[in-house]
Structures are given as C-alpha cells and as structure tokens.
Amino acid sequence: MNEQPVIITGGGIGGLTTAIAIGQTGRAVLLVERAPRFEPIGYGIQIGPNALHVLERLGLAQEVLAHSSILDRGILSDALNNTPFAELPMGEALIARFGQPYAVIHRGDLHEVLVAACEALPSVQLRNDFEVAGIEDTGTKVIVTATDGTHLDGACLIAADGIWSTIRNQLFPGTPPPFTSRYAAFRCLRPVEEIPAHLVSNVVNLRCGDDFHMIHYPLRNGTLFNLVAGMRVPDHIAMDDRDGVVAHFEGVFANASDEVRQLLPFIDRSRFWAVSNLIPLHRWTKGRVALTGDSAHAMVQAMAQGACQAIEDAFVMAKHLDGAGTIETAFARFEEERRSRATYVQYRSLFMWELIHARGGWRDLRKEQLGSMTGEDFFAQLDWLYSAAPGSKLADELSWAATTQAAA
Ligand SMILES: Cc1cc2nc3c(=O)[nH]c(=O)nc-3n(C[C@H](O)[C@H](O)[C@H](O)COP(=O)(O)OP(=O)(O)OC[C@H]3O[C@@H](n4cnc5c(N)ncnc54)[C@H](O)[C@@H]3O)c2cc1C
C-alpha cells in the first residue's frame, strides 16, 4: 500500500463518494473541503437507477433509499396550457426494468449519509477549512498548497472541486471556462401543507414553457415540496445583475398556465443559479492529478445526471486505483472508461435542455414525438443510461474483480 494518502479536493457528492469508494479498499484518503462544514444547499436532488447501482455496490443504497422518496411517474406538460404530453413510469415498472428505483432525496440527507460513511472508514480523513490554491506534481507525489500557505503531500490528487474548479485550469491551461446557458434557476423548498393541494402529487412534474420551465416533486415522505423554476435571461441583462434577473423573472411567466403562476409566490427570489455548462474536455487526467464530477464534466441539469455521473466516476476511479499498475496508469484507465460516457450525458443533457424549452413549431414536434411514446418506449430510450444488465456500459463500469472492496 502507498504510504501517502490520495488527496481529494472538494466535499460535494462527487468527492465524498470517491472518498468512500477508495477508502473501502483500505487505501488512505484525505479529503479537503474549503467550507467550514460539509453542508450542501438545502434542496432536492434526483438520483437515477445508474447512480443507485453504484451506491448499492458501495453498500450505501439502503441508507440513501431510507431517506428518499420513490415517485409514481414523471409527467412532462406544456407550461402554457397545462396539457401533459409525456409520461414516464417511475414506480415498480421502472424498478423491474432497471433493477434500481428512481429516487428523490433532500441533498442534506444524502450528504449526511455520505459524510457518516466517510467517518466510519478508518482509512478516510476529512478536513474542512482547507481551500486548495495550487498543486505541484513532482512525478513521485503531489504537493497541495492551501490559500493560507499550508502544504500537504499526497500520492496523487483527485479534484472534485466542482464546475468552477481551481485545479482544472492549472492542469490544462487555456481550458475555456464554463459558459452560461443564459438560464437562471430559482429554487424553493417548502412544507407541503403551504402548497395548494391540487398541485401536490407523488410525481416529478416537469412543466415546459418556451423561455422557462418548472420542475417540482415531493421530498421526505411527502412532507416537503421541492420546486425549481428556470428562465432564459435576455442578452441585455448580465447574469450577475441580480436585480435585473429578478425583475425579469417577475414578468417572464406572464403567459404561463394558472398552475405555474400559482407556484410562483413560493419561489425564493433571494438567490439564483446561472445554469452553466462545460465544453467537454479532451483530457481529465495528467500524471498524478485527475478531475472528476463537475470539475471534469459539468452539464446542464436537464437529465438530472450531474451528481449521478460524479457517483459513477467515484466507483470507476476506486476500481482502477485498486488495480495493478501505477497511479498514472489507473488515472488513464479511469479517463478511458468514463470520459466518452460522461461526455455523451453532457450532450444528451443539452439536447434535453433544448427540448424542454422548445419554441414555435418545435413545440408541436415535441408533442408529436413524445406524445406517442409508451412507458416501455421511454425505458428503451434510457437503457444506455440506467441499465446495468450484462453487456451494458454500466455493467462494465461496475465489474470490479478486486477482493478488497468492502461492500462488494
Ligand atoms: C438547480 C440544479 C439542480 C440539479 N439537479 C440535479 C439532480 O436532480 N440530479 C443530479 O444528479 N444532479 C443534479 N444537479 C447537478 C449536481 O448538483 C452536480 O452535478 C453535483 O453536485 C456535482 O458534484 P461535485 O461533487 O462534482 O461538485 P460540487 O457539488 O460542486 O462540490 C464541489 C465541492 O468542492 C469544494 N471546493 C471548490 N473549490 C475548492 C477548493 N479550491 N478547495 C477545496 N474545496 C473546494 C466546494 O466547496 C464543494 O463542496 C443539479 C444542479 C443544479 C444547479
């Protein structure tokens, strides 16, 4: 075993899951996070069957599912006239097809499960208040420097430091920064009893406007109502012009259905996210440094896969670090196994983003194409992403012959 720890920067879903997956092999891991506490933003997140297959292999699925809700279906509707045009079964039929459910969970609950799993592993050390400023790969180790000048030595560095990664540009100078889709996302999490009862049901509701969308679903056994409203910000308003963006928000839903407008008062206007995207990278790794999660492949959230892909990264990274060969070889194998799949998910997410915000005749086409699809048709379309059946890409990722993986 290598004496120096694997250093992970970033205690988000990606970094924590990577720490668990590697820590379960017995290898020392030191995860550093710049925030004083491991605390995500307090909203919901959707976890697809692909990520649950990974969490199952890590021995975490049961705990995650204990805090999750399994919804009956996903309904896509026209947000202008409240007409549903597509329905994806999400209950038993989806579980029967993909071997794992489609879950929704409060991010805080997911984080708690992941942090507790890290803390339960003697091989994993967590350290807060450590903001990585720079790295040096000496060829035999990495030296990680914090903004306060502190140094750490590690066998290698895994950068799970999110879409605005500090490490990415140090590793690959000249990489274009993430670009904004010019959409802003506003969120809301409220006790369910505050929401008009006719708008609450056990489904993921995706309401597609032209320049806007709304998605909502219940959380924590139906006690909370999670809502995200996204809208396109016109070019004359800068994405960092908070007042301008919020002022535009007030008007953009004017032609939306009553149902959408009834939900607007619940939206928190004090904060919004500029929906951003990363142009797919040619490389994720160099020497003893690797990018994972959003730092490697941030995507628009149209397929709810950003965190799910980070979870897949975690498993594949641990698998290759546990295999024979050097760290450099393991990182290269990780990149080879993961890059094209995650890049494809980035691409499909952009496509879905366009579909959600279709305008003019595209809206008619969307209705024609999706309206005729059965639940089985949707499953067939999602097979490449969710299925872990023998021969699938996910099954390959999950194949790990090592005997050291504690939970396998
Ligand atoms: C509105 C919205 C809805 C979404 N919904 C879904 C969904 O339903 N399903 C899904 O799968 N995905 C969803 N996503 C995407 C998902 O949130 C991200 O893809 C995922 O959180 C990325 O995880 P990560 O660990 O790679 O990065 P992050 O969660 O960004 O974590 C990065 C961590 O690194 C830390 N950090 C950053 N820089 C440094 C540094 N220099 N030193 C030390 N620490 C540092 C940060 O503090 C942070 O804790 C959504 C995103 C948005 C915006």
The ligand as an ORCA input file, in Angstrom:
! r2SCAN-3c Opt
* xyz 0 1
  C     -30.631     23.536     -9.969
  C     -29.818     22.267    -10.068
  C     -30.460     21.033     -9.980
  C     -29.727     19.851    -10.109
  N     -30.381     18.663    -10.003
  C     -29.685     17.506    -10.126
  C     -30.349     16.254     -9.997
  O     -31.549     16.201     -9.773
  N     -29.603     15.106    -10.138
  C     -28.254     15.135    -10.374
  O     -27.627     14.061    -10.488
  N     -27.597     16.321    -10.479
  C     -28.269     17.496    -10.359
  N     -27.628     18.691    -10.440
  C     -26.163     18.692    -10.668
  C     -25.413     18.369     -9.377
  O     -25.793     19.262     -8.353
  C     -23.903     18.474     -9.606
  O     -23.555     17.831    -10.805
  C     -23.153     17.805     -8.456
  O     -23.499     18.390     -7.234
  C     -21.647     17.909     -8.695
  O     -20.993     17.353     -7.595
  P     -19.443     17.574     -7.394
  O     -19.104     16.884     -6.129
  O     -18.696     17.221     -8.625
  O     -19.273     19.163     -7.254
  P     -19.872     20.151     -6.151
  O     -21.123     19.661     -5.586
  O     -19.853     21.498     -6.767
  O     -18.806     20.098     -4.983
  C     -17.566     20.744     -5.092
  C     -17.014     20.938     -3.691
  O     -15.678     21.398     -3.793
  C     -15.468     22.445     -2.868
  N     -14.367     23.259     -3.397
  C     -14.388     24.024     -4.524
  N     -13.184     24.590     -4.728
  C     -12.383     24.155     -3.707
  C     -11.012     24.395     -3.377
  N     -10.233     25.192     -4.117
  N     -10.503     23.784     -2.266
  C     -11.288     22.959     -1.506
  N     -12.597     22.725     -1.767
  C     -13.120     23.307     -2.869
  C     -16.819     23.171     -2.825
  O     -16.950     23.934     -1.642
  C     -17.787     22.000     -2.898
  O     -18.081     21.481     -1.628
  C     -28.320     19.898    -10.318
  C     -27.673     21.129    -10.390
  C     -28.408     22.312    -10.261
  C     -27.676     23.622    -10.333
*
